[in-house]
Amino acid sequence: MGFTYFLVLIGESGVGKSNLLSRFTKNEFNHDSRTTIGVEFSTRTVQLGTLTIKAQIWDTAGLERYRAITSAYYRGAVGALLVYDISKHLTYESVERWLKELYDHADPHIVVMLVGNKTDLETLRTVPTEEAKDFAEKNGLLFMETSALESTNVESAFHDVLEAIYKKVASKEVTRGSISAVTLSSPSAMGGESQEEKKPCCKNL
């Protein structure tokens, strides 16, 4: 049984979103990573038990001037990794704003994981793990700390998000809305408009 899930990586510029993506999809890390302009994407197929899941992951620009382009990509997303840098408290302080923006544009059932990246910079840490974990729990988010450089928890982060999406869909918790339509690879799911009024099944598209 196979599914395609569409995920977005969001967060401030410089927190390591592009390297998390390249570590997960190509097992590469680029020390001279340039700022993402607009949106880039990669795909990877993973096995979760007997399931084959193709993750299509969009890496969005953290810079303010690209915000209008990137918000359009939230609409079909069923999962998001909201990334901050554990050594730069300012990137953590903006997490709430990113979350609000995500919920303003994305499906209400979207699975979100808060990701504290760059654990290789432990000696420079300014964001305590417990503080971020508490914030994630209060807001109903998954949470993990990662290092794209050392390849720590990168696989686990993406796998946990994909698994949570699958469980949501399989439990029939989501019976309406674009999240189920995306799972069924419905062409209308990428249409941008809310699917709330439409039944996900048996509609002539």
N, C-alpha and C positions, 0 to 999 in steps of 0.2 A: 504494500500500500504506500503510495507516495503523495506528498503534499509540497506545495511551494509556499514559503512564508517570506514576507517582505518586511525587513527590519531597517530601522534608521539609527545612526550613531549621532548623538547631539552633545553639545557642550561647548565651552569656550575654546577659542583658538589656542593651539599649543599644548593641549592636555594629552595628546597622543592618540586621537581617534583614528587617524590614517594608519598608524603603526599597529593598533589593535586589529584593524581590518586586514592589513597585509600579513600579520602574524597568523591570524585565524585562517585566511583563505589561501595564502601561499607559503606560510611559515618563513616569512622574511621580515627583517627589521631594517629600516633605512635611517641611518644616523643623521643624514642631511635632508630629512623630510621637509618639503616646502609646504607652505600654507595651501590648504585646499581652496580652489576657486570654484564657487558654485557647488556642484554635487558630483561625486564619483561613485561608481558601484562595483562590487565584486560578488561572485557567487561561490558557494561551496555546498556540496551535497554531503549530508551526514547520516549515519545510521543511529537511530535511537531504538534499541531493541530490534523488533522486526520492521520498524518503520523506516522509510527512506524520506528524508526531508531535505528539500533544496532551499537553502537560505539565500535570498537575494538581499544583500546588505548595501544600503546607501550611506555614504559618508558625507555628511553635510558640512558646509563651511561654518566655522564659529564666528567669523567676522560679521559685524553689524551690517555692513553694506550688502551682504549676500542674503540677508534674512528673508527678503521677499521671495527669492527663488526657492529657498529651502523649505519654506512653510508649505508649499504646494506638495512636497514629497511626503508630508506627514499623513496625508489623507488616506492613502491605501495601506499604511503600515499597521502590522498586527503586533509588532514588538519594537521596543526602543532601548538602547543602552545610553544612559545619561552619564557622561564621563566628566570627572574633575581630576585635577592633579593633586595628590596628597601633600606635595611640597609647596603648593601655592594656594593659600587660603582664599584668595579672591575668586579663584575658579570654583571653589566650593560654595562661596557666598552667592554666586549667580545661579546655583542649581534650582532654587525655587522659581526664578523667573523663567528658566528653560522649561520647567515642568508645567508652568501655567501656559506657556506658548504651545507646548505639545498637546495639552488637553483642550486648548482652544481649537486646534486644527485636526486632531487625530480622532480615531474611533474611540468612544468612551471605554471600551473593553480592552484597550491596548495593554499588553504586558510590558511593564517598565522595570529595568534594573538600574540601580544607582551603582556606578563603577568608580572606585577610587584607584586611579592608575598611577604608575611609577613607584611601586613599592621598593624598587631598587634604590630609591632616594630616601630610605628610611631615616637616615641621620638628619635629613633636612625636613622631616615631616612637620607640617603645621596643622593638619586636620586629624584629630584623634579618631581612631577607628570607631570607638563607642559612640561618639557624637554623630557620625555619619550613619551608623547602624540604627541609632534611635530615630533619626530623621526618616530613614527608609521605612522603618516599622510604622511610624506614625502616619506615613503617607501611602501605606500599602504597596511599597516597592520591594522588589528583590534587591539584595545587596551583595557586592563582592569587591575585594581589592585585588588588583592585577598588576603585572609588570609585562608590558609588551616587549621590553628589552630582554628580560630573562625568561620570557614565555611562561610566566607564572599565572595560573588560573584563567588564562585566555580561553582555552578550550571549554573549561567548566562554565565560564560566564555565558558564552554563546549557547552551549548545550542546555543550561538551566532555563534560559529564556525560551528556546525552541520547545523544550519539554513543557514548560508552563503554558505556552500557547496551545500546544496539542491537547493538554489536559482540559483547558477551558473549552475547547471546541468539542472534544470527545464527551465531556460531561453534560453536553447540551446546555451548559450554563448560558451560552450565547446562542440564542435561537433566531435573533434578528440582528440586523446591523451588518456592516461591511466585513467584520472579522470572519463571519461564517461564509460570506460570499467569496472572500479571498481564498479561504481554505478550499472551497469547491472550484477554484480557478474560474470563477464567473467573470466574463469580460466586463460586466457592468461594475465590478468591484473597484476597478481603477478609474471609474468615471468621475470621481471627486465628490459627487453629491452624496449626501447621507443615504444609506440604504434602509433607513429605519422603516419607511412605509412599505418596503418591498419584502415579500417573502423570499428567503434565499433559494427556494427550490422551485422548479417547474414553471418558471416564467419565460415567456417568449422574449428573447433579447434581440 
